[in-house]
Every structure is written in structure tokens, then in C-alpha cells.
Amino acid sequence: MIVALALGRGDHADRMAEIEALAASAGARVVGEVRGRRDRPDAALFAGRGKVAEIAERKTASGADLVIFDHSLSGVQQRNLEQALACRVVDRTSLILDIFAQRAQSAEGKLQVELAQLNHMATRLVGGWTHLERQKGGIGLRGPGETQLETDRRLIAQRVKLLRGRLSRVARSRATQSRTRRRASVRTVAIVGYTNAGKSTLFNRLTGSHVRAADQLFATLDTTLRRLHVEGAEPIVLSDTVGFIRELPHDLVAAFGATLAEAADADLLLHVIDAGAPNRDDQIAAVEGVLRDIAADRVPQLRVYNKCDLADLSPGVERDACGNIYIVRTSALTGAGCADLRVALAERFPREQQTSSIPSPKTMPALSR
């Protein structure tokens, strides 16, 4: 059962469609939805007692065994809702973390997801774990509950410290590889954009790779780097990064710092946009917000309006007043417009006439895969 309440933010229909897609990506089968409108969230139940009663009634009628809120819930709100609805309640943050946990393949990706989950869990120990109810105190209830709570917090803190240490070593390794590429005069271009905008399909089209590309949210979690040959351009390394989404959990952004650093350290960002998305402007704003969070908002951008065939747009380019290409319309699935994108990259990073300054493949640095 999906619950989405309008709190004066954007198009309600778009939000409902997105949370349903997230639920499907996590493996859930949506059997119903509950909508509503509130001026502000209720402190105890988020939705208010009347709306919670409606949710409970519709949950029972539909046979749902899980309620997903398209909002971030506090630990107290989540616990109160679970008691009132007599089933498990998941908020938007937990849902996205669960999807990331399912999709992480590399050792680094798994470390990053675990760190984000532990940070999220640490904020709701009191509200989510029933064996900690003894912490309330009182005659016959002092001691064990407090000891258990402190033990859980200490174990989580120890694990978080261990994971941060490992990810710190990964970040140093990435920084070293980045410096090596810069010394070899290799340009780094990072593909960024909203989840399911076609980034991995475009990456495969340009590089001839076979990175997993699927019509679902967060199909790509692990950053992949490949050399990209563009006629008349300097040597280029293209990186495919994790997709962004509005209200991306802060714990996730912090945990994926080493991965997202590929975008912050790039020479150019290819901002891939779903040209046919009805809420295209909202998606662009969400991506720009995440780029600000990871200090990548000052990196030059080239906007790629992908899926132009679905949006009834012709492939091609748009130039600014100075004659520079700043928009390319493509269809990564069919390949239309990809030649124009290569032209844009060649104009952005023109190769010098003296070929002796260009490193040969043997001298180019090895890439992390």
C-alpha cells in the first residue's frame, strides 16, 4: 500500500508514479494507494489519526502486508504507524536504501550501502527495536534496557568507523588515479543525471561496453570507467555514475562520497536528461541540487536530451551566442545524435597538432573497473 500526501510540493501525480516505480524496483507489488493533503506533517503519525484509520481500512481490504510512505518518517512516527496499522511501515529513505542494497555488486558499493544503512539505523534505535522498550525505566525496568541500547549504539559506531576507514582508503586510491590521468593529459568526462534517464545506455553506445542497462530506477550503482576515442579530441575517459533522484537520502550521498567524487573531479559533466519525462524540469532541478551537495556544481556541463525519439524531437545540437554547443539531442537506444555528441566533445577538448604530446595507449594510466 502506497501512501503519498501532498504537502505543497510539485506535481502530486508525478510523485505517486515515482514512488510506485521505486516500490516495483524494490520487488514489491502495489495493490493500492492512499492520497491526501496536509498543511504540515503530524508529529506522532505524520498522516493524522483520520487518515491513518483510512489507511488501515484500505490495507485490510486489499490484503497489503506492507505500507510505504513517500516521505521521510522519524523513528517515533514509524513506530506509532506500525502499531496503528499492525504491519511493517517503510519510508522513502528506507525504500531507496533497500534498492541500493539489492543492486550493489562491487565490494566498494556494498560498503557504501552498509554505511548508509547503519547511519540511518542509528537515528532510530529507540523507535524501531522492540527489545529496547525496557529503557523507559521505572521499578523493575532499570538497567538492562539502557545497557542493551548502549551496546547496540557502540556496536554500530564501531562498524561505522571500520567502514569509513575502508572507504577512506578507496577515496585515496581514486584520488591517486585521478591525478595520474591528469598528469597524462587525459580528460575525464562523467555522465550524470536523474535515475533511468538512459545514462548507462548512452555509456554503452559511446564506448561499446556492455554495462547493465535496464528500464528501472537505480539500475547502475557502481561507477564504471572506459576510454572513449573521439576523432580530433584529446584522450578521454568516460565514467558512468549512479543516478540521482529528488530527496536523495543524505546518508546515501555521504556514504557514496568516493563514488560521486568522480563527478566532482571531472573536466566535463554530461547531464543526461529524459527528454520525454513529464516532470523534466523537476528532475533537472533535483540533479542540480545533488551536484551542489557534492561540490560538482562548478564543473562545466553539456546537457544531453536523451530519448528524443520518444519525445518527438529531432536529433541535433543547439549552440549558445558564442557558437559553443551546450545542448545535444540524442537517442542512446537507436544511436541517433551520438555522432553530434562526439563532435561536441571534440570541440570541447580539441587535440593539439603536435601528436608527440599525446600519450600512447601503453603510457596511459590503468583504469579502475
Long-range contacts (C-beta under 8 A, 24 or more apart in sequence): 1-30, 1-31, 1-32, 1-33, 1-34, 1-55, 1-58, 1-59, 1-62, 1-64, 1-66, 1-67, 1-68, 2-30, 2-32, 2-33, 2-34, 2-68, 2-70, 3-33, 3-34, 3-36, 3-47, 3-55, 3-67, 3-68, 3-69, 3-70, 4-33, 4-34, 4-35, 4-69, 4-70, 4-71, 5-35, 5-36, 5-37, 5-38, 5-41, 5-46, 5-47, 5-51, 5-70, 5-71, 6-35, 6-36, 6-37, 6-38, 7-37, 7-38, 7-39, 7-40, 7-41, 7-71, 8-39, 10-279, 10-282, 11-278, 11-279, 11-282, 14-278, 14-279, 14-282, 15-70, 16-70, 18-70, 18-245, 18-246, 19-68, 19-70, 19-92, 19-95, 21-196, 21-216, 21-217, 22-92, 22-95, 22-96, 22-99, 22-217, 23-68, 23-95, 24-216, 25-99, 25-216, 25-217, 25-218, 26-95, 26-98, 26-99, 26-102, 27-102, 28-66, 28-68, 31-62, 31-63, 31-64, 32-58, 32-59, 32-61, 32-62, 32-64, 34-58, 41-71, 41-77, 42-77, 43-77, 44-76, 44-77, 44-80, 45-77, 45-80, 45-81, 45-84, 46-71, 46-73, 46-77, 46-81, 47-81, 52-81, 52-84, 52-85, 55-85, 56-84, 56-85, 56-86, 59-85, 59-87, 66-90, 68-92, 68-95, 72-247, 72-249, 74-124, 74-127, 75-123, 75-124, 75-125, 75-126, 75-127, 75-128, 76-127, 77-127, 78-124, 78-127, 78-128, 79-127, 79-128, 92-247, 93-120, 93-249, 93-251, 94-120, 96-218, 96-245, 96-248, 96-249, 96-252, 97-249, 97-251, 97-252, 99-217, 99-218, 100-218, 100-221, 100-252, 103-218, 103-219, 103-220, 103-221, 104-221, 104-222, 105-221, 105-222, 106-222, 108-167, 108-170, 108-222, 108-258, 108-259, 109-221, 109-222, 109-259, 111-163, 111-166, 111-167, 111-170, 112-167, 112-255, 112-256, 112-258, 112-259, 113-221, 113-255, 114-159, 114-163, 115-160, 115-163, 115-164, 115-167, 115-251, 115-255, 116-249, 116-251, 116-252, 116-254, 116-255, 116-256, 117-251, 118-156, 118-159, 118-160, 118-163, 119-160, 119-251, 119-254, 119-255, 120-249, 120-251, 121-156, 122-153, 122-156, 122-157, 122-160, 125-149, 125-152, 125-153, 125-156, 167-255, 167-257, 167-258, 170-258, 171-257, 171-258, 171-261, 173-368, 174-258, 174-261, 174-262, 174-368, 175-261, 175-265, 177-365, 177-366, 177-367, 177-368, 178-265, 180-365, 181-237, 181-365, 184-235, 184-359, 184-363, 184-364, 184-365, 185-234, 185-235, 185-357, 185-358, 185-359, 186-234, 186-235, 186-236, 186-237, 186-359, 186-364, 186-365, 187-233, 187-234, 187-235, 187-236, 187-237, 187-267, 187-268, 187-349, 188-236, 188-237, 188-239, 188-262, 188-265, 188-266, 188-267, 188-268, 189-228, 189-236, 189-237, 189-238, 189-239, 189-266, 189-267, 189-268, 189-269, 189-270, 189-345, 190-238, 190-239, 190-241, 190-262, 190-263, 190-266, 190-268, 190-269, 190-270, 190-299, 191-238, 191-239, 191-240, 191-241, 191-269, 191-270, 191-272, 192-241, 192-244, 192-263, 192-269, 192-270, 192-271, 192-272, 192-287, 192-291, 192-296, 193-243, 193-244, 193-270, 193-271, 193-272, 193-273, 193-274, 193-287, 193-304, 194-243, 194-244, 194-245, 194-272, 194-273, 194-274, 194-277, 194-283, 194-284, 194-286, 194-287, 195-219, 195-243, 195-244, 195-245, 196-243, 196-274, 197-243, 197-272, 197-273, 197-274, 197-277, 197-283, 197-306, 197-307, 198-272, 198-274, 198-306, 198-307, 198-332, 198-333, 199-240, 199-241, 199-243, 199-272, 200-240, 201-306, 201-332, 201-333, 202-270, 202-272, 202-304, 202-306, 202-330, 202-332, 202-338, 203-238, 203-240, 204-332, 205-332, 205-335, 205-338, 206-238, 206-338, 206-341, 206-342, 207-238, 211-240, 217-243, 217-245, 218-242, 218-243, 218-245, 219-243, 222-259, 223-259, 223-262, 224-369, 225-262, 225-367, 225-368, 225-369, 226-367, 227-364, 227-367, 228-345, 230-342, 230-345, 230-346, 230-349, 231-342, 231-346, 232-346, 232-350, 232-351, 233-342, 233-345, 233-346, 233-348, 233-349, 233-350, 233-351, 234-349, 234-350, 234-351, 234-352, 234-358, 235-358, 235-359, 235-364, 236-345, 236-349, 237-367, 239-263, 239-266, 244-286, 244-287, 244-290, 245-286, 246-282, 246-283, 246-286, 246-289, 247-286, 248-286, 248-290, 253-290, 253-293, 253-294, 257-294, 260-294, 260-296, 261-294, 263-291, 263-294, 263-296, 263-299, 264-294, 264-295, 264-296, 264-299, 266-296, 266-299, 267-299, 267-300, 267-349, 268-299, 268-300, 268-301, 268-302, 268-345, 268-348, 268-349, 269-296, 269-299, 269-300, 269-301, 269-302, 270-301, 270-302, 270-304, 270-341, 271-301, 271-302, 271-303, 271-304, 272-304, 272-306, 273-303, 273-304, 273-305, 273-306, 274-306, 274-307, 275-305, 275-306, 275-307, 275-308, 275-310, 275-311, 275-313, 275-329, 276-307, 276-310, 276-311, 300-348, 302-326, 302-327, 302-328, 302-344, 302-345, 302-348, 303-327, 303-328, 304-328, 304-329, 304-330, 304-341, 305-329, 305-330, 306-330, 306-331, 306-332, 307-331, 307-332, 307-333, 308-336, 308-337, 309-333, 309-334, 309-336, 315-340, 316-340, 317-343, 317-344
